[in-house]
Every structure is written in C-alpha cells, then in structure tokens.
C-alpha cells in the first residue's frame, strides 16, 4: 500500500515552487491561446494589448524557473536578461520586449496585424523553450519523495489497468464462448426441426401450408420487433406454437416436442415461412426456418436460417 510521504521543509518549498511554475505555465498557455484567437479573427488591436501582458508573464515565468527576481520596472529588464544562463531564452525575451517597444505607436491596422502575429509566434517559441528548461531543471534539481510517490501511484494505476484489461478479456472470451454454444445449440435445433417438418410432410403427404393452416407463420412478427420476454398471447408466439404443435402432432413426436422447440437459445420463438406449394403444385420454393439470433429480432444480419427440403 502506497503511503503519502511526509516531506521535509526544504521538500515542501520545492513542491510549492513546482506548483507555482505549473500554474504559471498554464496561465501563459491560456493567454497565448487567447492572442492566437484574436489574430485569427483579425483583431490585432486587442491582441497587442494582451501581448504586452503576455510578455511580462513570460519574464515572470523565466524568473520562477531560474529562481531570479523578475523585473518590476523597465530599467530592470536588461540586468535580468543578462543574468540568465541560457542565451536562447535571453535572446527571445529581448525580442519579446523589442516587439513591445515597436508596437507602441503603430496606427496602421495591417502593420499591427503583421506585428501581432510575429510577436505571438515569438512568444510561443519562448514558452516552449522555457518549458523545456523547466523539465530539465525539475529532473536534475527538484526531485523530492513526492516524485517517487507519484511514480509509484502511476505504476500501481498501470498494473490496475492491465489487471482490469485481463479480467475484461476473460469476461469477453467467456461471453463469446457462451454465444457460440448458444449458436451451436440453436443450429442443432433448427436442423432437427427441419427433419421433423420433412417427416410431417412425408407422413401426411401434405405441404406445411396444409399441415399448419398458414402460408407464413413468421409474417405476424413485425420487422424490428424485439422477441425478448414476449407474452404468451403475443401473435408471434401464438403463430409459432400453433405451427409447431401441428407439426409435432403430424409426426407423433415425443411428448417433449413442444417444450424442446418452443424457443431458441436466446429465449425467442422460432419463425417458419411455409413456401412449398403455397401457390399450387408447381410452387417449388423451399420452406424456411429462422432463429432471430442474439439480437432477438427477425430479419437482421445475425439471424440463423435453415431451408427445409422439399418433398413434392
């Protein structure tokens, strides 16, 4: 069990500094995004106002990262820039301040727009460079027991996610296995039903249309209708039970015939479309048995279908 460490005074100061830098980076990013949006909608005057604040924000961020007092007045800018150990950061900060001076007296809107875009681009480069420096300093000089604790939490979270994924995979595998078993059981029943229907036709010398008294038992089941938990008096259930009962009676099948073929493995009634001799002796279309499959709806892609062999 990971226990949150008790930090020393020095470590607490470092953690507070980290939080301050993180918060200030977020503030600079937010300000930069606002400036970018204003440039995008062609409002350079407003963008230039924000850019002046953005420049001071970046000076402040540089001071936080390097543990230097940020400039509070114009005369402090040059000494601050000269005190920075990174020449690239110093050059970009100087360029940001030059933009501030250059745009003080711009009146032409087109020029203001160009300067605003260039200034904002330089600010983005500076922020990216400062973030890179901060990551380096944090890694080499700002480690505390809290970093180890966070690393442990991350590792524990990763282990939990891996375990959760493994359990999910097992459940999914079990679900697929059970669905395959249901499919196999339903296909077996459909084949048995088809054999029973052929036997009924052979024994009675009648078509299923004549035996069941219906030309399409499945047709009373509405397209897209869910067959889950249908009431016994539902027309879809009644049509199948009637057709099955007559087929079982014609073959003098076992007493469990009705119970055995009442529903498929997903609890839905089967469907029967009586085709042979529906429109006379020359009609040789095959009778069709159908299971609604896992989605419990007829006439969808997961339906299981068996054609019944013609007798006549």
Secondary structure as UniProt FT lines:
FT   HELIX           9..40
FT   TURN            41..42
FT   HELIX           44..66
FT   HELIX           74..76
FT   HELIX           77..83
FT   HELIX           87..102
FT   TURN            103..105
FT   HELIX           109..141
FT   HELIX           145..204
FT   HELIX           208..212
FT   HELIX           217..220
FT   TURN            223..224
FT   TURN            228..229
FT   TURN            232..233
FT   HELIX           235..251
FT   TURN            255..256
FT   HELIX           257..260
FT   TURN            265..266
FT   STRAND          271..273
FT   TURN            276..279
FT   TURN            281..282
FT   STRAND          287..291
FT   TURN            293..296
FT   TURN            298..299
FT   TURN            301..302
FT   STRAND          304..308
//
